[in-house]
Amino acid sequence: MCLAIPAQIVELQEAGMARVRVGSSETYLTASMMLLPEEPRVGDYVIVHAGFALHALTPEEAEENLRALRELVEADEGCPAPF
């Protein structure tokens, strides 16, 4: 199963790419920002799926989504989520 995950943009790179951080973890991904309707900025939150940012989120929406994902992981595995 593939999930779209909330991530925060930490660095804008060349060719419409950005380095993003998943939650408060030390997990970083490189994602394309080319599908976003508006120009992203460092600090913005986005939903990332299959290497593409699909849309922007408010910080509150991002935290709510991360909290729900953590609860699912913890319920399934019985241990804290890594993000």
C-alpha positions, 0 to 999 in steps of 0.5 A: 500500500502506498500512502501520501505523506505530509512533509515540510519543505526545507530546501528548494532545489533546481528544476522544480525539486525540493528537499522535504522533511517527514514530520519531526523525524530525520527522514528527508525526501526529494520531491518534485514541486511541479504539480503545485498550482502555486510556487512553494516556499521553504517552510510550506507543508505539502502532501507527497506521493510517489515523489511528487508534492500533490498539494499544500497544507496548513501546519495544522492540517499537516500535524493532524495528518501526521497524528492520524498516521502515527496512531495507525502505525502504533495500533498496527505494530504496538510501537511508536511511529518513526515520524 
